[in-house]
């Protein structure tokens, strides 16, 4: 985590989306809460609230306005070992408007039998929307879990499907 992250909160149809990024524009946390400081693993009195986070804010606003690919190039950083990082890279490669199962995610991350570990990589993801763990579903097609609630996960999937389909047409 950066020494002094900057935070902002955007209004979305799914609720407030708070973001924490460092001075270089690297996103360290994003989640559906009105309190950016709640995204920190341990509360840190040094964080600052700022109205704009440059490219990070612009990309998330574009995503919310329908450019569901806008967040793909954002730089991100979060802790995790080799498999977790591979799983998160595989999540970022899932096209907007589509989903994978946890089993498929494990395979794409290089360990086809590590289905539970793939689920753990999703559960520990600190950067909602940009590292799209919401695109990973149970093998029966049901939503599974989501830190920010199933209504938010459902909204994200519907938003992406609607705008990805419109883009493809």
C-alpha positions as a printed NumPy array, in Angstrom:
array([[  0.   ,   0.   ,   0.   ],
       [  1.354,   3.461,  -0.748],
       [  2.538,   5.579,   2.147],
       [ -0.195,   8.157,   1.622],
       [ -2.962,   6.99 ,  -0.728],
       [ -5.424,   9.421,  -2.239],
       [ -9.092,   8.471,  -2.192],
       [-12.271,   9.497,  -3.887],
       [-15.809,   8.185,  -4.146],
       [-17.961,   8.037,  -7.278],
       [-21.735,   7.725,  -7.351],
       [-22.906,   4.659,  -9.297],
       [-26.303,   3.01 ,  -9.859],
       [-25.032,   0.159,  -7.641],
       [-24.021,   2.486,  -4.79 ],
       [-20.948,   4.544,  -3.92 ],
       [-17.67 ,   3.285,  -5.392],
       [-14.588,   4.36 ,  -3.446],
       [-11.102,   4.297,  -4.939],
       [ -7.594,   4.514,  -3.479],
       [ -4.644,   5.26 ,  -5.746],
       [ -1.092,   6.405,  -5.239],
       [  0.556,   9.525,  -6.666],
       [  1.643,   7.553,  -9.742],
       [ -1.967,   6.661, -10.597],
       [ -1.67 ,   3.015,  -9.524],
       [ -4.972,   1.769,  -8.133],
       [ -4.577,  -0.098,  -4.835],
       [ -8.197,  -0.542,  -3.809],
       [-11.722,  -0.065,  -5.134],
       [-14.956,  -1.096,  -3.507],
       [-18.615,  -0.31 ,  -3.092],
       [-18.475,   1.751,   0.084],
       [-18.879,   5.452,   0.779],
       [-15.729,   5.447,   2.932],
       [-12.456,   5.165,   0.985],
       [-10.532,   4.609,   4.239],
       [-12.593,   1.417,   4.78 ],
       [-10.714,  -0.102,   1.823],
       [ -7.427,  -0.076,   3.705],
       [ -6.458,  -3.359,   5.385],
       [ -5.65 ,  -1.411,   8.538],
       [ -7.054,   2.08 ,   8.981],
       [ -4.37 ,   4.594,   8.095],
       [ -4.784,   8.167,   9.277],
       [ -2.497,   9.413,   6.505],
       [ -4.9  ,   8.789,   3.604],
       [ -6.234,  11.875,   1.858],
       [ -9.57 ,  12.396,   0.154],
       [ -9.253,  14.055,  -3.212],
       [-11.95 ,  14.834,  -5.747],
       [-10.101,  13.473,  -8.749],
       [ -7.565,  10.719,  -9.213],
       [ -6.725,  11.616, -12.807],
       [ -6.79 ,   8.689, -15.213],
       [ -8.249,   6.374, -12.561],
       [-11.338,   8.539, -12.055],
       [-11.733,   9.151, -15.791],
       [-11.555,   5.43 , -16.594],
       [-14.097,   4.481, -13.935],
       [-16.477,   7.22 , -15.076],
       [-16.157,   6.009, -18.672],
       [-16.879,   2.456, -17.498],
       [-20.009,   3.641, -15.686],
       [-21.126,   5.546, -18.793],
       [-20.92 ,   2.366, -20.877],
       [-17.313,   2.026, -22.06 ],
       [-16.904,  -1.256, -20.21 ],
       [-13.37 ,  -1.72 , -21.544],
       [-12.151,   1.647, -20.199],
       [-10.65 ,   0.205, -17.   ],
       [ -8.572,  -2.446, -18.764],
       [ -5.381,  -0.402, -19.019],
       [ -5.352,   0.934, -15.455],
       [ -2.304,   0.006, -13.405],
       [ -3.149,  -1.935, -10.243],
       [ -1.215,  -3.267,  -7.266],
       [ -2.331,  -5.555,  -4.477],
       [ -0.664,  -8.223,  -2.379],
       [ -0.687, -11.909,  -3.214],
       [  1.561, -14.802,  -4.127],
       [  2.277, -16.271,  -7.541],
       [ -0.978, -18.145,  -8.101],
       [ -3.102, -15.304,  -6.72 ],
       [ -1.409, -12.822,  -9.053],
       [ -1.862, -15.219, -11.988],
       [ -5.54 , -15.641, -11.128],
       [ -6.019, -11.881, -10.947],
       [ -4.282, -11.43 , -14.299],
       [ -6.625, -14.095, -15.701],
       [ -9.62 , -12.191, -14.261],
       [ -8.474,  -9.044, -16.055],
       [ -8.387, -11.021, -19.301],
       [-12.068, -12.031, -19.072],
       [-13.864,  -9.85 , -21.624],
       [-16.578,  -7.562, -20.278],
       [-19.981,  -9.104, -20.841],
       [-18.725, -12.654, -20.345],
       [-18.09 , -14.885, -17.348],
       [-15.931, -17.838, -16.329],
       [-16.33 , -20.493, -13.685],
       [-13.908, -20.774, -10.786],
       [-12.661, -23.979, -12.437],
       [-11.966, -22.135, -15.702],
       [-10.216, -19.365, -13.773],
       [ -7.974, -21.899, -12.024],
       [ -7.063, -23.43 , -15.4  ],
       [ -6.294, -20.041, -16.943],
       [ -4.107, -19.218, -13.94 ],
       [ -2.076, -22.376, -14.599],
       [ -3.412, -24.729, -11.915],
       [ -6.565, -26.481, -13.178],
       [ -7.163, -28.328,  -9.901],
       [ -6.817, -25.227,  -7.706],
       [-10.501, -24.296,  -7.837],
       [-10.662, -23.3  ,  -4.163],
       [ -7.515, -21.209,  -4.516],
       [ -9.128, -19.455,  -7.5  ],
       [-12.098, -18.69 ,  -5.268],
       [ -9.713, -17.371,  -2.64 ],
       [ -8.071, -15.084,  -5.198],
       [-11.506, -13.647,  -5.961],
       [-12.449, -13.333,  -2.297],
       [ -9.208, -11.493,  -1.481],
       [ -9.433,  -9.119,  -4.434],
       [ -9.27 ,  -5.5  ,  -3.21 ],
       [ -9.885,  -3.84 ,  -6.571],
       [-13.517,  -4.355,  -7.558],
       [-14.533,  -3.638, -11.157],
       [-10.945,  -3.208, -12.442],
       [ -9.89 ,  -6.714, -11.357],
       [-13.268,  -8.15 , -12.31 ],
       [-13.842, -10.974,  -9.853],
       [-17.551, -10.32 , -10.419],
       [-17.124, -12.084, -13.8  ],
       [-16.339, -15.384, -12.051],
       [-19.303, -17.644, -11.27 ],
       [-19.916, -21.063,  -9.797],
       [-19.751, -23.961, -12.224],
       [-23.551, -24.25 , -12.171],
       [-23.78 , -20.641, -13.422],
       [-25.005, -19.191, -10.132],
       [-23.457, -15.972,  -8.855],
       [-21.566, -17.334,  -5.861],
       [-20.336, -14.686,  -3.452],
       [-19.2  , -11.09 ,  -3.748],
       [-17.775,  -8.923,  -0.978],
       [-19.956,  -5.975,  -1.972],
       [-23.159,  -8.027,  -2.18 ],
       [-24.918, -10.035,  -4.853],
       [-27.117,  -7.117,  -6.005],
       [-23.92 ,  -5.195,  -6.88 ],
       [-22.453,  -8.239,  -8.666],
       [-25.704,  -8.688, -10.601],
       [-25.739,  -4.99 , -11.569],
       [-22.109,  -5.103, -12.776],
       [-22.768,  -8.182, -14.93 ],
       [-25.942,  -6.702, -16.432],
       [-24.23 ,  -3.344, -17.081],
       [-21.348,  -5.059, -18.861],
       [-23.552,  -7.4  , -20.899],
       [-25.76 ,  -4.535, -22.047],
       [-22.881,  -2.298, -23.094],
       [-20.642,  -5.039, -24.507],
       [-23.545,  -6.259, -26.669],
       [-24.244,  -2.712, -27.881],
       [-20.59 ,  -2.302, -28.77 ],
       [-20.518,  -5.561, -30.712],
       [-23.61 ,  -4.631, -32.741]])
